[in-house]
Amino acid sequence: MAQTTRTEHDLVGDEEVPADACYGAHTERAVERISRSPHACCGRFRSS
C-alpha cells in the first residue's frame, strides 16, 4: 500500500512529507539525514 504524502515548501525547496505528519519540510530533512548518517545515535531520537 502506498503512503500518501503532501508537499511542504520552504526556503530550501520542496519536500515530500507523510500526509498525516504534524511536521514539515525541515523535520523531514533532518529525519532523512540522521537515518543516513554513520554517526546516528542508535535511534534513540527516532523512538517516538
C-alpha positions, 0 to 999 in steps of 0.5 A: 500500500502506498503512503500518501504524502503532501508537499511542504515548501520552504526556503530550501525547496520542496519536500515530500512529507507523510500526509498525516505528519504534524511536521514539515519540510525541515523535520523531514530533512533532518529525519532523512539525514540522521537515518543516513548518517554513520554517526546516528545515535542508535535511534534513540531520537527516532523512538517516538 
